[in-house]
Amino acid sequence: MTRMTARLSTLAAAAATPLLLLPWTAGPAWAHGAPTDPVSRVYACSPQGGSTGATAACRAAIAANGAPFTAWDNLRVPGVDGRDRQVIPDGKLCSGNLSAYRGLDLARTDWPSTRLTPGSRMTLTYASTIAHEGTFRLYLTKPGYDPAKPLKWSDLPERPFAEIKNPPLSNGAYHLGVTLPSDRTGRQMLYTIWQNTSTPDTYYSCSDVVLASKDGTSTGGGSGARPEPTKKPAVRKPTASPSAHSSHPASARPSAGSATPEPRKDSSYAAVPDDGRPVAEATRAKSGPSAPLLAGGAAAVLVVTAAAALVPRLRRR
């Protein structure tokens, strides 16, 4: 009887172990993010980005990458600690110098872009799966930026035009209200750095934008973009990528007391490629990208609990 009980205990433990090792049971690894509005290159070209994954720029980026951008929310570099210009080399700003994202550094003028108005108030929607403490720094390329050349640090001002510290996580995203510089027109790059203080990671993202006046005219920037009316994209909820456990894992810790407040009112901006078709959508769903993962983790806990309860009942028999 003792040997049978021991064998049943071993079987129960063996059944539970694979569930504990599944990626959706590891909560700290969910702490990722990227801009969805204005759409970032990594999100636009990901499976979550919708039709933009089929654009010429995204096809070229995926080909250069050698793999699809499934882990759109995992472009992060540990240990930078504010030394961005020393750690990330020129020409590698969009990929964070990570080989898994090298396709994002292609110098092209046809990347999916978001149309904005110079000097206007906008809301950057940054999808995230777990609240983190840290600072967002937003840069807009200088006048005269040439999108046909690789992005360099000298293309960006020394200081960001906006800096937001520890914003609340709402509706599965950070909503950063900022005012755009008024002296930029044409195709530019909105470069976002999110330096975590609750993890050792810094996230980098490139969002191509076309700055046009209210009458729809756009000049400069070398984009050749056609002025078009703003289009509101359809809603599509980002989901966490299955490859969250990359070679750069984050030691994520949810920040204490980060209860989700009432959602802020978020502006809608057109995310359109140069052919005018709508692309990646802003995150405005009620649940964040980690919602299906949390559900999966809860299911695993129930199965493990049931397996553990089975052994004493069999022993009594």
MIFI-223461 format. One line per 3 residues: for each residue x, y, z of N, C-alpha, C. Coordinates in steps of 0.02 Angstrom, whole numbers. Example, Ala and Ser with C-alpha at 12.3 -4.5 7.8 and 13.67 -1.06 7.14 Angstrom:
// residues 2
660,-284,390,615,-225,390,660,-165,390; 642,-112,354,684,-53,357,645,2,394
***
This chain:
// residues 317
42,-60,0,0,0,0,44,63,0; 98,59,40,143,116,43,175,130,-24; 195,74,-59,226,82,-124,176,111,-175
112,90,-170,62,116,-216,50,190,-204; 47,209,-139,37,279,-123,94,322,-149; 155,297,-140,214,334,-164,212,342,-239
191,288,-274,188,291,-347,136,342,-370; 77,342,-335,25,390,-354,49,462,-341; 86,473,-287,113,539,-272,160,562,-327
201,516,-350,248,532,-404,212,550,-468; 160,510,-484,121,524,-545,87,592,-541; 59,609,-483,25,673,-475,74,731,-484
133,724,-455,184,776,-462,207,783,-534; 214,726,-569,236,728,-639,183,762,-682; 119,751,-666,66,782,-705,64,857,-694
80,879,-633,76,950,-617,135,989,-643; 194,958,-646,256,993,-663,253,1027,-731; 231,993,-785,229,1028,-849,185,1090,-848
131,1089,-810,87,1146,-806,123,1205,-773; 164,1190,-723,200,1244,-690,253,1275,-734; 277,1237,-784,330,1261,-827,305,1296,-889
240,1295,-902,213,1328,-961,225,1403,-956; 238,1438,-1013,255,1509,-1010,201,1552,-980; 136,1534,-988,85,1578,-961,76,1572,-886
116,1529,-854,112,1525,-781,165,1569,-748; 210,1597,-787,265,1636,-758,248,1710,-761; 215,1735,-710,190,1803,-709,241,1857,-723
301,1856,-691,349,1910,-702,370,1919,-774; 366,1867,-816,389,1872,-885,339,1908,-929; 282,1927,-902,232,1962,-943,246,2036,-950
295,2061,-916,305,2133,-911,338,2160,-974; 300,2170,-1027,327,2195,-1089,282,2251,-1116; 303,2283,-1171,260,2334,-1199,290,2366,-1261
247,2404,-1297,268,2441,-1357,211,2489,-1376; 227,2544,-1410,175,2590,-1432,131,2559,-1486; 66,2568,-1479,19,2546,-1530,-14,2607,-1565
-6,2667,-1536,-34,2727,-1566,3,2788,-1537; 43,2824,-1578,61,2810,-1647,97,2743,-1653; 78,2706,-1704,99,2637,-1709,175,2632,-1717
205,2587,-1678,276,2573,-1683,289,2523,-1739; 350,2523,-1764,368,2477,-1818,358,2405,-1796; 380,2389,-1735,378,2320,-1713,306,2295,-1707
260,2339,-1685,190,2317,-1679,156,2315,-1748; 170,2365,-1790,139,2367,-1857,157,2305,-1897; 218,2280,-1890,241,2223,-1929,233,2156,-1893
201,2157,-1835,190,2095,-1797,126,2062,-1821; 114,1999,-1801,51,1967,-1818,-9,2004,-1790; 0,2044,-1737,-54,2083,-1708,-68,2146,-1747
-23,2165,-1792,-30,2229,-1826,-80,2230,-1882; -111,2174,-1898,-162,2172,-1950,-132,2174,-2019; -164,2212,-2064,-146,2211,-2135,-77,2241,-2148
-50,2280,-2102,15,2311,-2116,72,2261,-2120; 63,2202,-2092,114,2151,-2098,128,2132,-2170; 81,2147,-2214,88,2131,-2286,116,2189,-2326
129,2246,-2295,157,2303,-2333,229,2287,-2353; 253,2324,-2403,321,2311,-2429,373,2321,-2375; 365,2373,-2333,413,2386,-2280,415,2330,-2229
357,2306,-2209,355,2253,-2160,381,2187,-2189; 365,2174,-2252,391,2113,-2283,467,2114,-2286; 494,2172,-2302,567,2179,-2304,597,2172,-2235
564,2201,-2185,590,2196,-2116,589,2124,-2091; 536,2089,-2105,532,2019,-2083,584,1976,-2119; 594,1990,-2184,645,1953,-2222,715,1967,-2194
729,2031,-2179,794,2048,-2150,803,2019,-2081; 747,2012,-2046,748,1986,-1979,758,1911,-1978; 732,1878,-2029,736,1805,-2031,681,1771,-1993
635,1810,-1965,580,1782,-1925,528,1837,-1914; 465,1819,-1904,414,1870,-1890,423,1902,-1822; 394,1961,-1814,400,1998,-1751,345,1975,-1704
346,1912,-1686,295,1885,-1641,301,1917,-1572; 362,1925,-1548,374,1955,-1482,378,2031,-1489; 323,2061,-1513,321,2134,-1524,329,2174,-1460
315,2143,-1403,317,2179,-1339,380,2165,-1299; 432,2139,-1331,490,2115,-1294,555,2148,-1316; 551,2207,-1346,611,2241,-1370,641,2281,-1312
683,2250,-1275,710,2280,-1213,782,2260,-1204; 819,2303,-1172,891,2293,-1160,904,2303,-1086; 933,2253,-1052,946,2261,-980,1011,2299,-966
1011,2332,-909,1073,2362,-883,1096,2425,-918; 1053,2459,-957,1074,2520,-990,1081,2577,-940; 1032,2584,-896,1035,2631,-841,1047,2703,-864
1010,2724,-917,1015,2792,-940,1071,2807,-988; 1114,2758,-1002,1170,2768,-1047,1151,2748,-1119; 1093,2771,-1141,1067,2749,-1206,1115,2764,-1263
1142,2824,-1266,1185,2845,-1321,1253,2810,-1320; 1272,2784,-1263,1335,2748,-1259,1325,2673,-1274; 1267,2646,-1259,1255,2574,-1266,1226,2556,-1335
1179,2597,-1360,1146,2582,-1423,1182,2620,-1479; 1212,2585,-1528,1250,2620,-1580,1205,2653,-1633; 1232,2701,-1668,1197,2733,-1724,1176,2679,-1774
1117,2691,-1804,1092,2644,-1853,1056,2584,-1823; 1058,2578,-1756,1027,2520,-1722,976,2543,-1670; 953,2605,-1676,909,2633,-1625,841,2598,-1623
815,2579,-1681,748,2549,-1683,749,2478,-1657; 804,2443,-1665,809,2373,-1642,838,2368,-1572; 862,2424,-1544,897,2420,-1480,961,2380,-1485
987,2373,-1546,1047,2333,-1560,1037,2259,-1543; 973,2236,-1547,958,2166,-1535,950,2131,-1603; 987,2077,-1613,985,2043,-1678,916,2017,-1694
876,2001,-1643,809,1974,-1655,761,2026,-1684; 782,2090,-1685,740,2144,-1711,776,2186,-1764; 828,2160,-1794,870,2199,-1839,832,2225,-1900
778,2191,-1920,739,2215,-1977,708,2283,-1966; 700,2304,-1903,669,2368,-1889,714,2428,-1905; 779,2414,-1917,826,2468,-1930,831,2486,-2004
793,2452,-2047,797,2466,-2119,779,2539,-2132; 820,2573,-2171,807,2643,-2189,762,2644,-2250; 698,2659,-2239,648,2661,-2293,601,2720,-2281
569,2741,-2335,521,2797,-2329,449,2773,-2333; 439,2707,-2332,370,2681,-2339,347,2641,-2279; 379,2651,-2221,356,2618,-2160,284,2640,-2144
242,2595,-2117,176,2617,-2094,183,2677,-2047; 143,2727,-2057,151,2789,-2019,85,2814,-1991; 91,2860,-1944,33,2892,-1912,34,2966,-1928
-22,2992,-1951,-26,3063,-1967,-45,3105,-1905; -5,3156,-1893,-16,3200,-1836,-11,3272,-1858; -31,3318,-1815,-28,3390,-1830,26,3422,-1788
72,3459,-1818,125,3493,-1779,96,3538,-1725; 127,3536,-1667,106,3579,-1612,41,3559,-1578; 12,3503,-1598,-53,3482,-1569,-43,3439,-1507
-97,3431,-1471,-98,3387,-1413,-114,3317,-1438; -77,3267,-1415,-89,3198,-1435,-81,3153,-1375; -106,3092,-1382,-99,3041,-1330,-64,2981,-1359
-7,2965,-1332,29,2905,-1352,4,2846,-1312; -19,2795,-1347,-44,2734,-1314,11,2681,-1315; 34,2662,-1256,89,2615,-1249,63,2553,-1215
49,2501,-1255,22,2439,-1227,72,2407,-1179; 48,2383,-1123,91,2351,-1074,50,2298,-1037; 85,2249,-1009,51,2193,-978,50,2194,-902
99,2228,-873,102,2235,-800,129,2305,-785; 99,2338,-735,120,2405,-717,192,2404,-692; 231,2452,-714,301,2459,-693,314,2531,-674
360,2540,-628,385,2606,-614,439,2622,-665; 441,2684,-686,492,2703,-735,473,2768,-769; 516,2789,-815,507,2853,-849,505,2844,-925
456,2875,-956,451,2876,-1029,483,2941,-1053; 527,2936,-1104,557,2994,-1136,540,2992,-1210; 510,3046,-1235,487,3049,-1305,529,3100,-1343
555,3077,-1400,595,3119,-1443,563,3123,-1513; 570,3180,-1546,548,3187,-1615,609,3210,-1655; 622,3177,-1711,681,3192,-1751,684,3267,-1769
744,3291,-1778,756,3361,-1792,731,3379,-1862; 719,3445,-1874,704,3467,-1942,760,3446,-1989; 742,3422,-2048,792,3399,-2096,807,3325,-2090
774,3290,-2045,785,3217,-2039,770,3182,-2105; 814,3137,-2125,807,3100,-2188,789,3028,-2172; 727,3007,-2183,707,2939,-2167,738,2887,-2212
770,2909,-2267,803,2862,-2312,872,2842,-2286; 892,2869,-2229,956,2852,-2199,945,2820,-2130; 990,2777,-2107,981,2745,-2041,976,2798,-1986
932,2785,-1938,922,2833,-1883,984,2835,-1838; 1008,2896,-1825,1066,2906,-1782,1046,2949,-1723; 1087,2947,-1671,1073,2988,-1612,1075,3062,-1629
1117,3081,-1678,1121,3151,-1697,1058,3175,-1733; 1014,3128,-1754,950,3147,-1783,900,3168,-1730; 915,3153,-1667,870,3168,-1612,897,3226,-1570
854,3268,-1543,878,3320,-1497,911,3289,-1435; 951,3327,-1402,984,3303,-1341,932,3289,-1286; 880,3330,-1284,830,3324,-1232,763,3302,-1263
724,3261,-1228,659,3240,-1254,610,3299,-1252; 560,3297,-1296,509,3350,-1293,456,3335,-1240; 456,3274,-1214,411,3255,-1160,443,3201,-1117
432,3205,-1053,458,3155,-1005,404,3142,-953; 383,3080,-947,328,3062,-902,353,3008,-855; 347,3021,-790,372,2974,-740,313,2938,-706
318,2873,-703,271,2830,-668,197,2844,-685; 179,2844,-749,107,2853,-765,68,2791,-745; 3,2797,-733,-38,2739,-714,-53,2696,-775
-60,2631,-762,-80,2584,-814,-156,2581,-816; -186,2594,-874,-258,2597,-881,-279,2561,-944; -328,2515,-937,-353,2478,-995,-297,2442,-1033
-249,2415,-997,-196,2376,-1029,-144,2418,-1064; -142,2483,-1049,-93,2526,-1083,-79,2588,-1041; -23,2619,-1055,-8,2685,-1029,-32,2735,-1082
-65,2788,-1059,-91,2840,-1104,-55,2905,-1087; -9,2924,-1130,35,2980,-1116,13,3042,-1155; -16,3091,-1121,-37,3152,-1153,21,3201,-1160
37,3220,-1221,94,3263,-1234,76,3313,-1288; 116,3366,-1294,109,3415,-1348,168,3408,-1396; 153,3400,-1459,205,3391,-1509,241,3457,-1523
305,3454,-1541,339,3515,-1564,304,3544,-1625; 307,3609,-1632,270,3642,-1686,313,3656,-1748; 379,3641,-1743,424,3660,-1798,446,3600,-1840
405,3547,-1843,421,3489,-1884,366,3478,-1934; 385,3458,-1994,336,3440,-2046,362,3379,-2083; 318,3348,-2120,337,3290,-2161,348,3228,-2119
384,3181,-2148,396,3116,-2114,451,3124,-2062; 434,3105,-2001,481,3109,-1945,478,3043,-1906; 522,3038,-1857,522,2979,-1813,506,3000,-1742
456,2968,-1713,441,2977,-1642,476,2920,-1606; 527,2937,-1568,569,2887,-1535,553,2886,-1461; 533,2828,-1435,512,2821,-1366,560,2776,-1328
582,2801,-1271,624,2762,-1225,586,2754,-1160; 578,2693,-1138,546,2680,-1073,598,2647,-1028; 624,2685,-982,675,2660,-935,640,2638,-871
640,2574,-858,610,2548,-798,654,2560,-737; 622,2572,-680,659,2573,-617,641,2514,-574; 586,2480,-590,568,2420,-552,596,2357,-585
627,2364,-643,665,2309,-675,729,2340,-703; 777,2300,-724,839,2328,-752,833,2345,-826; 773,2342,-854,764,2346,-926,747,2416,-951
769,2430,-1012,749,2490,-1049,721,2468,-1116; 663,2495,-1134,628,2478,-1195,637,2534,-1246; 645,2515,-1310,655,2563,-1364,603,2551,-1418
579,2605,-1449,530,2596,-1503,532,2654,-1551; 521,2637,-1615,518,2686,-1669,447,2689,-1697; 418,2748,-1697,352,2758,-1727,359,2810,-1783
348,2788,-1845,352,2834,-1902,289,2877,-1903; 299,2942,-1909,242,2988,-1910,250,3036,-1969; 193,3060,-1994,193,3112,-2045,157,3172,-2016
192,3227,-2009,165,3287,-1979,138,3332,-2034; 73,3344,-2032,40,3385,-2083,0,3439,-2049; -6,3496,-2081,-46,3551,-2054,-120,3532,-2055
-161,3573,-2025,-232,3557,-2019,-266,3552,-2087; -238,3587,-2138,-269,3581,-2204,-245,3520,-2242; -203,3479,-2208,-183,3416,-2238,-119,3418,-2277
-85,3477,-2282,-24,3481,-2320,35,3458,-2278; 82,3426,-2311,141,3400,-2277,201,3414,-2321; 253,3444,-2291,313,3459,-2329,373,3436,-2291
428,3426,-2326,491,3409,-2293,494,3337,-2272; 550,3318,-2242,558,3251,-2216,574,3199,-2268; 571,3216,-2332,588,3169,-2384,543,3110,-2389
480,3115,-2366,437,3056,-2362,400,3043,-2427; 384,3094,-2464,343,3084,-2523,273,3062,-2506; 252,3073,-2444,186,3049,-2421,131,3092,-2451
74,3062,-2465,17,3098,-2491,-28,3120,-2433; -46,3185,-2428,-91,3207,-2375,-158,3173,-2382; -184,3146,-2327,-248,3113,-2327,-286,3130,-2263
-352,3127,-2265,-390,3139,-2204,-375,3086,-2152; -381,3105,-2088,-370,3057,-2035,-423,3002,-2036; -401,2940,-2029,-446,2884,-2027,-443,2850,-1959
-499,2833,-1932,-500,2799,-1868,-494,2724,-1879; -441,2693,-1853,-432,2622,-1864,-480,2580,-1823; -493,2520,-1846,-536,2474,-1807,-499,2451,-1745
-536,2433,-1694,-506,2413,-1630,-483,2341,-1634; -422,2329,-1612,-394,2262,-1609,-352,2258,-1546; -366,2210,-1503,-332,2206,-1439,-266,2169,-1446
-209,2201,-1428,-146,2164,-1429,-147,2108,-1378; -113,2055,-1394,-105,2000,-1347,-32,1987,-1336; -16,1961,-1277,54,1949,-1261,83,1896,-1308
145,1906,-1328,175,1859,-1375,195,1796,-1339; 191,1737,-1374,209,1674,-1342,284,1669,-1329; 324,1711,-1362,396,1707,-1353,421,1758,-1302
382,1768,-1249,399,1817,-1199,465,1801,-1165; 484,1737,-1163,546,1717,-1131,602,1721,-1181; 626,1781,-1196,679,1789,-1245,746,1783,-1210
799,1798,-1249,865,1795,-1220,879,1854,-1175; 831,1900,-1169,838,1958,-1125,780,1959,-1076; 776,1913,-1029,719,1911,-983,720,1970,-935
661,1993,-918,655,2048,-871,641,2020,-802; 674,2046,-751,659,2027,-682,604,2074,-658; 544,2063,-685,489,2110,-674,458,2101,-606
441,2158,-576,405,2157,-513,349,2208,-518; 286,2187,-510,232,2237,-511,242,2288,-457; 232,2351,-474,241,2404,-424,184,2403,-374
201,2416,-312,152,2413,-258,101,2469,-266; 39,2453,-249,-13,2503,-249,-31,2530,-317; -20,2490,-371,-33,2515,-438,-102,2495,-462
-153,2512,-423,-222,2496,-442,-240,2534,-504; -276,2501,-550,-294,2533,-613,-347,2586,-602; -334,2648,-621,-383,2702,-612,-434,2700,-668
-481,2748,-666,-527,2755,-721,-488,2772,-784; -506,2742,-840,-467,2755,-902,-471,2828,-922; -414,2853,-946,-413,2920,-973,-445,2920,-1042
-471,2977,-1062,-498,2982,-1130,-440,2986,-1178; -439,2940,-1226,-384,2935,-1271,-404,2961,-1340; -361,3001,-1372,-375,3027,-1438,-363,2973,-1490
-397,2978,-1547,-387,2932,-1602,-343,2965,-1654; -293,2930,-1677,-249,2955,-1728,-246,2904,-1784; -239,2929,-1845,-237,2883,-1902,-170,2848,-1903
-173,2783,-1911,-112,2745,-1922,-117,2717,-1992; -87,2751,-2040,-98,2733,-2110,-32,2726,-2146; -24,2673,-2187,34,2669,-2230,27,2720,-2287
77,2726,-2328,75,2776,-2380,21,2764,-2432; -5,2702,-2434,-59,2690,-2482,-127,2705,-2452; -129,2730,-2391,-191,2753,-2361,-231,2700,-2325
-208,2637,-2322,-247,2586,-2289,-234,2588,-2214; -287,2579,-2172,-277,2582,-2099,-233,2525,-2076; -194,2537,-2023,-150,2486,-1997,-162,2475,-1923
-109,2461,-1886,-116,2437,-1818,-160,2483,-1776; -197,2452,-1730,-248,2488,-1693,-225,2503,-1622; -253,2556,-1593,-236,2575,-1525,-266,2526,-1476
-235,2522,-1417,-259,2477,-1365,-311,2512,-1324; -375,2495,-1333,-428,2526,-1295,-475,2474,-1266; -456,2410,-1267,-498,2358,-1240,-497,2361,-1164
-547,2331,-1133,-553,2334,-1060,-501,2291,-1026; -475,2240,-1059,-425,2198,-1027,-359,2206,-1063; -304,2201,-1026,-238,2210,-1055,-215,2147,-1091
-156,2151,-1123,-131,2094,-1160,-120,2032,-1119; -115,2040,-1052,-101,1981,-1011,-164,1945,-989; -224,1970,-1008,-285,1939,-983,-290,1865,-999
-279,1843,-1063,-283,1772,-1076,-230,1732,-1040; -173,1763,-1027,-120,1728,-990,-140,1717,-918; -171,1768,-889,-194,1761,-820,-245,1705,-814
-290,1702,-863,-340,1649,-862,-307,1581,-865; -256,1575,-908,-221,1512,-914,-185,1494,-850; -155,1544,-817,-121,1530,-754,-169,1507,-701
-228,1536,-698,-278,1515,-649,-299,1443,-662; -306,1424,-725,-325,1355,-741,-271,1307,-718; -208,1327,-727,-154,1283,-706,-155,1272,-631
-168,1326,-594,-171,1320,-521,-226,1271,-500; -284,1274,-532,-339,1229,-516,-320,1156,-529; -285,1144,-585,-266,1075,-601,-216,1049,-551
-166,1091,-534,-116,1069,-486,-148,1055,-418; -195,1098,-397,-228,1088,-333,-267,1023,-333; -302,1009,-387,-340,947,-391,-295,886,-388
-237,889,-421,-190,833,-420,-164,820,-350; -149,875,-315,-123,868,-247,-176,839,-200; -239,856,-211,-292,831,-168,-307,757,-181
-289,731,-239,-305,662,-258,-266,612,-216; -203,629,-200,-160,581,-165,-186,561,-96; -206,608,-52,-232,588,14,-294,544,9
-338,559,-40,-399,519,-47,-382,448,-67; -335,439,-111,-315,372,-131,-281,335,-74; -242,373,-32,-207,342,24,-258,313,74
-315,350,84,-364,326,133,-397,261,108; -398,249,43,-426,188,18,-380,128,29
***
